[in-house]
Every structure is written in structure tokens, then in C-alpha cells.
Amino acid sequence: MKTTDKKMKDIDNIVKTIYEMLKIYQTTDNKILKKKMGIMINFGFDTAQNGKKNLVSKAAIKKVKDFRKTNPKKHSKLDDLTTVGWDDLGGFKDETNKSGNGSRALIWEHYIPCNYLRKEFYKLDINDKNILKKIKKIIDKTIVCVITHEEDAELRRLKFNHNRRYPAQAYKKAKIKPSEGEWPEIDCEKL
């Protein structure tokens, strides 16, 4: 996928913003502020991921196809789940999911949990002259997978929401099947 000049500028701004949050994180003793900076860094991951190619589960594709049978024109952005952004999924509700609350039918799930990527940020030296390049390199490691609400619930039930060193194994245990090929084998401790 070709990255546009605007997207590159956006990513450059995200990198600079994460750097500023990282400086606050590393220089404050305030635990609440540290936690908030971690949350904001997650938003940086999400924003940087928009426009990158997503992984997709078979069940997510089936859910969209089934929806299309009765609603051929609604939510057209979902036609290609490999490029859909987080914001695009918000309006696609599933009134039939087990919780019955009409929550998102599809989840934009971090294949590599953000806590592993944040650990990489926290190791950085904020005085390093190449820090912006190093932040960009970490951002480039983000991978998102579009899965169903039910698949996300199964990951959580198995306690794989934040603690999964090997995402491919977690997805297999949760019986989440890739739309094509195999899930990438990654050791999150060795990013």
C-alpha cells in the first residue's frame, strides 16, 4: 500500500507527540500521569495504524458478507477489511451478539498487545539524538487484526487480552482463523 505525503506528515506528527508523552512519562513521579501517558501512547498506535494493511479473521469477513445480503449499500467502507480504520468500525453494530447491547460487531484488535510496544518505548533514552527514528520503528511494528465481537470475547475469556507473548498461539487457542494464510508467528518479548 502506498503511503501518501499527508499520511507521512501525520505519522511524523504522531512520532513527535509520542516523544513528548514519553518525556513526561520518564520525568514524572506522578503515577496517574504516567498511566495517562501510556493510554495516550496507545491512541498514537491506533492513529498511526490507520491506513496500514490489517489482518482479518474469516469470521469477520463472513459477518460483513452476511450483513451485505440484507444491507447492500450500508457501511460500504467495510467492503475491504484489510484497509478499514478504527473509526470505520464504530457504526457497524451487532444487535444479535451475546451481550445484547448492540456493541460493535467488529473489533479493531491489536495483534501485538500495546503493552509490549509501550515497553519498547519506555526503554528509550529521551536524550538520544535518534529517538524520533526509534519511535517510528516501534510504531511500524504495530499490527491490527479485524475480528468479531465474539472472537474478542473469547480472547478475553482465555485471558489473552493483554498477556499474550505469542499472538498466533493465542488466536489458535481462541479458534480465530485467518482470512488467508497463517497468523504471523511473533514473540512479543523479542520485538
PyMOL commands that set and color helices and strands:
alter all, ss='L'
color gray80, all
select helices_A, chain A and resi 5-27+31-49+58-70+76-79+86-89+114-123+131-139+149-157+167-173+188-190
alter helices_A, ss='H'
color red, helices_A
select strands_A, chain A and resi 55-56+106-110+144-148
alter strands_A, ss='S'
color yellow, strands_A
deselect
rebuild
show_as cartoon
